Amino acid sequence: MLSALLRAARPKQWLKNILVFAAPGAAGVLDQGHELALTVLTFVAFCFAASGTYIWNDLLDVEADRRHPKKSKRPIAAGDLSVGAAKVAGVVFPVISLVLASFTGRWQTVAVIGTYLVITISYTLWLKHVAVVDLVTIAAGFVLRAAAGAVAVDVPMSRWFVLCITFGSLFIVIGKRYAELNELGDAAGTRSTLEVYSVGYLRILLAVSLAGVLISYCVWALDTSELAQSNWPLYELSIVPMMMALFRYLLVLEEGGGAAPEEVFSSDRVLQLLGLCWAVIYGLAVYTA
């Protein structure tokens, strides 16, 4: 049962929680032991929170999942994890996440994760059936991850940073829907909003969100460089691997991938290399200034 519970917790999805490190990393405080410990603690708290909501999602969608070619293999849908055990985990995991968040010593961390839990459960119960609202709701979860890291170590988030995270999240979420629609075809009825969306409409949203994240990142990088008064154009150079990574992911979508973004990021070597290049360049910009 432990193996089935672990699969239901979807550890591959924890990759999304790396966003918790974004604000502390951009603020240049991850080289300080206390701030790093608080960020790691918040990351773990978010992993429990996210896993709890994934379990509730699978519990409430169990019948639809059994009709889905891939989701039918999920532990609850496949019968590997009992409904009773799943409900217990669905309650315990969020409680653990809030307790861990309280150990950061900041009520704001608890509030952000609590807000994430409320929004995500609302998505599972209702919002995922409302076209467009479903996209924004999922994207909000990514923004809250970044916000949790910021409040845990008490660093500010600039307006352009928030816009960059927002548009980047929308790009990934819309891309996931786009890939699902292409992949499922006539079986798209397993997700109600896919019956509303069209490939052409989602392509437009992809273009808008891609433009938004590129513009906001460029302005953020240029503003940060000016504030840092750096002698080297490292912030500006970080735009290049960021832009290439976005274009690469767009190519993956056009080739039929992207229905599971975490699998793309964990398997696409070009994306991983571009991510590493960005991390090195931006890291040098922040920690050598």
FIBATOR-557671 format. One record per residue (C-alpha): y, z, x; residue number from 1. Coordinates in nm, 2 decimals. Each point is the difference from the previous one (the first is absolute). Layout:
REM residues N
@y=Y&z=Z&x=X&pos=NUM
...
REM end
This chain:
REM residues 289
@y=0.00&z=0.00&x=0.00&pos=1
@y=0.24&z=0.07&x=0.29&pos=2
@y=-0.03&z=-0.36&x=0.12&pos=3
@y=0.08&z=-0.13&x=-0.35&pos=4
@y=0.29&z=0.25&x=-0.03&pos=5
@y=0.14&z=-0.13&x=0.33&pos=6
@y=-0.03&z=-0.36&x=-0.12&pos=7
@y=0.18&z=0.10&x=-0.32&pos=8
@y=0.28&z=0.15&x=0.20&pos=9
@y=0.05&z=-0.35&x=0.15&pos=10
@y=0.07&z=0.10&x=0.37&pos=11
@y=0.10&z=-0.36&x=0.08&pos=12
@y=0.30&z=0.05&x=-0.23&pos=13
@y=0.13&z=0.28&x=0.21&pos=14
@y=0.14&z=-0.27&x=0.23&pos=15
@y=0.29&z=-0.02&x=-0.25&pos=16
@y=0.09&z=0.36&x=0.07&pos=17
@y=0.11&z=-0.09&x=0.35&pos=18
@y=0.33&z=-0.07&x=-0.17&pos=19
@y=0.05&z=0.38&x=0.02&pos=20
@y=0.07&z=-0.05&x=0.37&pos=21
@y=0.27&z=-0.27&x=-0.06&pos=22
@y=0.31&z=0.22&x=-0.05&pos=23
@y=-0.09&z=0.26&x=0.27&pos=24
@y=-0.09&z=-0.28&x=0.24&pos=25
@y=0.32&z=-0.19&x=-0.07&pos=26
@y=0.20&z=0.32&x=0.05&pos=27
@y=-0.17&z=0.05&x=0.34&pos=28
@y=-0.14&z=0.35&x=-0.07&pos=29
@y=-0.38&z=-0.08&x=0.04&pos=30
@y=0.01&z=0.10&x=0.36&pos=31
@y=0.08&z=0.36&x=-0.11&pos=32
@y=-0.31&z=0.21&x=-0.06&pos=33
@y=0.12&z=0.18&x=-0.31&pos=34
@y=0.13&z=-0.31&x=-0.17&pos=35
@y=-0.32&z=-0.19&x=0.09&pos=36
@y=-0.22&z=0.28&x=-0.14&pos=37
@y=0.20&z=0.00&x=-0.33&pos=38
@y=-0.03&z=-0.38&x=-0.03&pos=39
@y=-0.37&z=0.01&x=0.06&pos=40
@y=-0.04&z=0.28&x=-0.26&pos=41
@y=0.19&z=-0.21&x=-0.25&pos=42
@y=-0.22&z=-0.29&x=0.08&pos=43
@y=-0.31&z=0.20&x=-0.08&pos=44
@y=0.16&z=0.14&x=-0.31&pos=45
@y=0.07&z=-0.36&x=-0.12&pos=46
@y=-0.36&z=-0.10&x=0.07&pos=47
@y=-0.13&z=0.27&x=-0.23&pos=48
@y=0.26&z=-0.09&x=-0.27&pos=49
@y=-0.08&z=-0.37&x=0.02&pos=50
@y=-0.38&z=0.06&x=-0.01&pos=51
@y=0.04&z=0.22&x=-0.30&pos=52
@y=0.18&z=-0.27&x=-0.19&pos=53
@y=-0.25&z=-0.27&x=0.11&pos=54
@y=-0.28&z=0.21&x=-0.15&pos=55
@y=0.19&z=0.04&x=-0.33&pos=56
@y=0.07&z=-0.37&x=0.00&pos=57
@y=-0.37&z=-0.07&x=0.04&pos=58
@y=-0.10&z=0.25&x=-0.27&pos=59
@y=0.24&z=-0.15&x=-0.26&pos=60
@y=-0.09&z=-0.36&x=0.10&pos=61
@y=-0.37&z=0.05&x=0.04&pos=62
@y=-0.10&z=-0.24&x=-0.28&pos=63
@y=0.24&z=-0.28&x=0.11&pos=64
@y=-0.12&z=0.05&x=0.36&pos=65
@y=-0.36&z=-0.06&x=-0.10&pos=66
@y=0.11&z=-0.35&x=-0.12&pos=67
@y=0.18&z=-0.07&x=0.33&pos=68
@y=-0.20&z=-0.19&x=0.27&pos=69
@y=0.11&z=0.24&x=0.28&pos=70
@y=0.12&z=0.31&x=-0.17&pos=71
@y=-0.34&z=0.04&x=-0.17&pos=72
@y=-0.12&z=0.13&x=0.34&pos=73
@y=0.24&z=0.30&x=0.00&pos=74
@y=-0.19&z=0.33&x=0.00&pos=75
@y=0.09&z=0.11&x=-0.36&pos=76
@y=-0.05&z=-0.35&x=-0.15&pos=77
@y=-0.33&z=-0.04&x=0.18&pos=78
@y=-0.12&z=0.35&x=-0.10&pos=79
@y=-0.02&z=0.13&x=0.36&pos=80
@y=0.26&z=0.27&x=-0.08&pos=81
@y=-0.03&z=0.20&x=-0.33&pos=82
@y=0.29&z=0.01&x=-0.24&pos=83
@y=0.00&z=0.38&x=0.02&pos=84
@y=0.02&z=0.02&x=0.38&pos=85
@y=0.27&z=-0.27&x=0.00&pos=86
@y=0.21&z=0.20&x=-0.25&pos=87
@y=-0.03&z=0.31&x=0.22&pos=88
@y=0.11&z=-0.19&x=0.30&pos=89
@y=0.28&z=-0.16&x=-0.20&pos=90
@y=0.14&z=0.34&x=-0.07&pos=91
@y=-0.07&z=0.17&x=0.34&pos=92
@y=0.14&z=-0.28&x=0.22&pos=93
@y=0.35&z=0.00&x=-0.15&pos=94
@y=0.02&z=0.38&x=0.02&pos=95
@y=-0.10&z=-0.01&x=0.36&pos=96
@y=0.27&z=-0.26&x=0.07&pos=97
@y=0.27&z=0.22&x=-0.15&pos=98
@y=-0.12&z=0.31&x=0.18&pos=99
@y=0.01&z=-0.20&x=0.33&pos=100
@y=0.34&z=-0.13&x=-0.08&pos=101
@y=0.13&z=0.35&x=-0.05&pos=102
@y=-0.11&z=0.09&x=0.35&pos=103
@y=0.28&z=-0.23&x=0.13&pos=104
@y=0.24&z=0.28&x=-0.11&pos=105
@y=0.21&z=-0.24&x=-0.21&pos=106
@y=-0.01&z=-0.02&x=-0.38&pos=107
@y=0.12&z=-0.36&x=0.02&pos=108
@y=-0.34&z=-0.10&x=0.15&pos=109
@y=-0.18&z=0.16&x=-0.29&pos=110
@y=0.24&z=-0.17&x=-0.25&pos=111
@y=-0.05&z=-0.35&x=0.15&pos=112
@y=-0.38&z=0.03&x=0.00&pos=113
@y=0.02&z=0.15&x=-0.35&pos=114
@y=0.21&z=-0.29&x=-0.11&pos=115
@y=-0.25&z=-0.24&x=0.15&pos=116
@y=-0.28&z=0.16&x=-0.19&pos=117
@y=0.18&z=-0.02&x=-0.33&pos=118
@y=0.10&z=-0.36&x=0.05&pos=119
@y=-0.34&z=-0.11&x=0.11&pos=120
@y=-0.18&z=0.18&x=-0.28&pos=121
@y=0.25&z=-0.16&x=-0.24&pos=122
@y=-0.09&z=-0.33&x=0.15&pos=123
@y=-0.37&z=0.06&x=-0.05&pos=124
@y=0.05&z=0.11&x=-0.37&pos=125
@y=0.26&z=-0.25&x=-0.11&pos=126
@y=0.24&z=-0.17&x=0.24&pos=127
@y=-0.26&z=-0.23&x=0.15&pos=128
@y=-0.02&z=-0.18&x=-0.33&pos=129
@y=0.37&z=-0.08&x=-0.01&pos=130
@y=0.08&z=-0.32&x=0.19&pos=131
@y=0.27&z=0.03&x=0.28&pos=132
@y=0.01&z=0.38&x=-0.05&pos=133
@y=-0.35&z=0.02&x=0.16&pos=134
@y=0.13&z=-0.18&x=0.31&pos=135
@y=0.31&z=0.23&x=0.04&pos=136
@y=-0.21&z=0.31&x=-0.07&pos=137
@y=-0.24&z=-0.07&x=0.29&pos=138
@y=0.28&z=-0.09&x=0.23&pos=139
@y=0.16&z=0.33&x=-0.09&pos=140
@y=-0.30&z=0.17&x=0.14&pos=141
@y=0.06&z=-0.16&x=0.34&pos=142
@y=0.37&z=0.11&x=0.00&pos=143
@y=-0.11&z=0.35&x=-0.09&pos=144
@y=-0.23&z=0.00&x=0.30&pos=145
@y=0.29&z=-0.08&x=0.23&pos=146
@y=0.22&z=0.26&x=-0.18&pos=147
@y=-0.27&z=0.27&x=0.05&pos=148
@y=0.01&z=-0.05&x=0.38&pos=149
@y=0.38&z=0.01&x=0.00&pos=150
@y=0.03&z=0.32&x=-0.20&pos=151
@y=-0.28&z=0.18&x=0.18&pos=152
@y=0.19&z=-0.02&x=0.33&pos=153
@y=0.35&z=0.00&x=-0.16&pos=154
@y=0.12&z=-0.34&x=0.13&pos=155
@y=0.22&z=-0.24&x=-0.21&pos=156
@y=-0.10&z=-0.34&x=-0.12&pos=157
@y=0.27&z=-0.27&x=0.01&pos=158
@y=0.06&z=-0.22&x=-0.30&pos=159
@y=-0.13&z=-0.30&x=0.19&pos=160
@y=-0.31&z=0.18&x=0.11&pos=161
@y=-0.07&z=0.08&x=-0.37&pos=162
@y=0.06&z=-0.36&x=-0.10&pos=163
@y=-0.23&z=-0.12&x=0.27&pos=164
@y=-0.28&z=0.22&x=-0.11&pos=165
@y=0.06&z=-0.09&x=-0.36&pos=166
@y=-0.01&z=-0.37&x=0.05&pos=167
@y=-0.28&z=0.02&x=0.25&pos=168
@y=-0.21&z=0.20&x=-0.25&pos=169
@y=0.08&z=-0.25&x=-0.28&pos=170
@y=-0.11&z=-0.28&x=0.23&pos=171
@y=-0.34&z=0.16&x=0.06&pos=172
@y=-0.05&z=0.10&x=-0.36&pos=173
@y=0.10&z=-0.35&x=-0.14&pos=174
@y=-0.22&z=-0.16&x=0.26&pos=175
@y=-0.29&z=0.21&x=-0.11&pos=176
@y=0.04&z=-0.11&x=-0.36&pos=177
@y=0.04&z=-0.36&x=0.12&pos=178
@y=-0.32&z=0.01&x=0.19&pos=179
@y=-0.18&z=0.17&x=-0.29&pos=180
@y=0.11&z=-0.27&x=-0.24&pos=181
@y=-0.12&z=-0.27&x=0.23&pos=182
@y=-0.33&z=0.18&x=0.07&pos=183
@y=-0.10&z=0.09&x=-0.35&pos=184
@y=0.11&z=-0.31&x=-0.19&pos=185
@y=-0.16&z=0.01&x=-0.34&pos=186
@y=-0.11&z=0.36&x=0.06&pos=187
@y=0.36&z=0.12&x=0.03&pos=188
@y=-0.03&z=0.19&x=-0.33&pos=189
@y=-0.15&z=0.29&x=0.20&pos=190
@y=0.37&z=0.09&x=0.07&pos=191
@y=0.22&z=-0.03&x=-0.30&pos=192
@y=0.32&z=-0.10&x=0.17&pos=193
@y=-0.17&z=-0.29&x=0.18&pos=194
@y=-0.02&z=-0.16&x=-0.34&pos=195
@y=0.38&z=0.00&x=-0.01&pos=196
@y=0.08&z=-0.11&x=0.35&pos=197
@y=-0.03&z=-0.36&x=0.12&pos=198
@y=-0.04&z=-0.12&x=0.36&pos=199
@y=0.33&z=-0.17&x=-0.01&pos=200
@y=0.18&z=0.32&x=-0.12&pos=201
@y=-0.15&z=0.21&x=0.27&pos=202
@y=0.09&z=-0.26&x=0.26&pos=203
@y=0.36&z=0.04&x=-0.10&pos=204
@y=-0.02&z=0.38&x=0.02&pos=205
@y=-0.16&z=-0.03&x=0.34&pos=206
@y=0.29&z=-0.22&x=0.12&pos=207
@y=0.26&z=0.25&x=-0.13&pos=208
@y=-0.17&z=0.30&x=0.15&pos=209
@y=-0.06&z=-0.17&x=0.33&pos=210
@y=0.37&z=-0.09&x=0.02&pos=211
@y=0.09&z=0.35&x=-0.09&pos=212
@y=-0.21&z=0.17&x=0.27&pos=213
@y=0.12&z=-0.25&x=0.27&pos=214
@y=0.37&z=0.04&x=-0.08&pos=215
@y=-0.02&z=0.38&x=-0.04&pos=216
@y=-0.20&z=0.04&x=0.32&pos=217
@y=0.24&z=-0.22&x=0.20&pos=218
@y=0.30&z=0.20&x=-0.12&pos=219
@y=-0.18&z=0.33&x=0.06&pos=220
@y=-0.09&z=-0.11&x=0.35&pos=221
@y=0.35&z=-0.12&x=0.08&pos=222
@y=0.17&z=0.31&x=-0.14&pos=223
@y=-0.24&z=0.23&x=0.19&pos=224
@y=0.06&z=-0.18&x=0.32&pos=225
@y=0.38&z=0.03&x=-0.04&pos=226
@y=-0.03&z=0.37&x=-0.08&pos=227
@y=-0.23&z=0.06&x=0.30&pos=228
@y=0.23&z=-0.19&x=0.23&pos=229
@y=-0.30&z=-0.14&x=0.19&pos=230
@y=0.04&z=-0.21&x=0.31&pos=231
@y=-0.31&z=-0.20&x=-0.09&pos=232
@y=-0.05&z=-0.21&x=-0.31&pos=233
@y=-0.33&z=0.17&x=-0.09&pos=234
@y=0.09&z=0.07&x=-0.36&pos=235
@y=0.10&z=-0.37&x=-0.05&pos=236
@y=-0.32&z=-0.12&x=0.18&pos=237
@y=-0.22&z=0.21&x=-0.24&pos=238
@y=0.11&z=-0.24&x=-0.27&pos=239
@y=-0.22&z=-0.28&x=0.15&pos=240
@y=-0.35&z=0.17&x=-0.03&pos=241
@y=0.10&z=0.14&x=-0.34&pos=242
@y=0.09&z=-0.34&x=-0.13&pos=243
@y=-0.31&z=-0.16&x=0.15&pos=244
@y=-0.22&z=0.27&x=-0.16&pos=245
@y=0.15&z=-0.07&x=-0.34&pos=246
@y=-0.05&z=-0.37&x=0.04&pos=247
@y=-0.36&z=0.06&x=0.12&pos=248
@y=-0.08&z=0.21&x=-0.31&pos=249
@y=0.15&z=-0.27&x=-0.22&pos=250
@y=-0.24&z=-0.25&x=0.16&pos=251
@y=-0.29&z=0.23&x=-0.07&pos=252
@y=0.10&z=0.01&x=-0.36&pos=253
@y=0.02&z=-0.38&x=-0.02&pos=254
@y=-0.35&z=-0.03&x=0.16&pos=255
@y=-0.14&z=0.22&x=-0.28&pos=256
@y=0.00&z=0.34&x=0.16&pos=257
@y=0.21&z=0.31&x=-0.07&pos=258
@y=-0.18&z=0.15&x=-0.30&pos=259
@y=-0.07&z=0.30&x=0.22&pos=260
@y=0.30&z=0.03&x=0.23&pos=261
@y=-0.15&z=0.29&x=0.20&pos=262
@y=-0.30&z=-0.22&x=0.09&pos=263
@y=0.24&z=-0.27&x=0.11&pos=264
@y=0.19&z=0.23&x=0.23&pos=265
@y=-0.32&z=0.16&x=0.14&pos=266
@y=-0.17&z=-0.34&x=0.08&pos=267
@y=0.27&z=-0.26&x=0.07&pos=268
@y=0.05&z=0.01&x=0.38&pos=269
@y=0.32&z=-0.20&x=0.00&pos=270
@y=0.16&z=0.25&x=-0.25&pos=271
@y=-0.12&z=0.29&x=0.22&pos=272
@y=0.15&z=-0.16&x=0.31&pos=273
@y=0.33&z=-0.06&x=-0.17&pos=274
@y=0.00&z=0.36&x=-0.13&pos=275
@y=-0.07&z=0.13&x=0.35&pos=276
@y=0.28&z=-0.22&x=0.14&pos=277
@y=0.24&z=0.13&x=-0.26&pos=278
@y=-0.10&z=0.36&x=0.06&pos=279
@y=0.05&z=-0.03&x=0.38&pos=280
@y=0.33&z=-0.17&x=-0.03&pos=281
@y=0.14&z=0.23&x=-0.26&pos=282
@y=-0.15&z=0.30&x=0.17&pos=283
@y=0.18&z=-0.09&x=0.32&pos=284
@y=0.32&z=-0.05&x=-0.19&pos=285
@y=-0.02&z=0.34&x=-0.15&pos=286
@y=-0.14&z=0.22&x=0.27&pos=287
@y=0.16&z=-0.16&x=0.31&pos=288
@y=0.36&z=-0.01&x=-0.14&pos=289
REM end
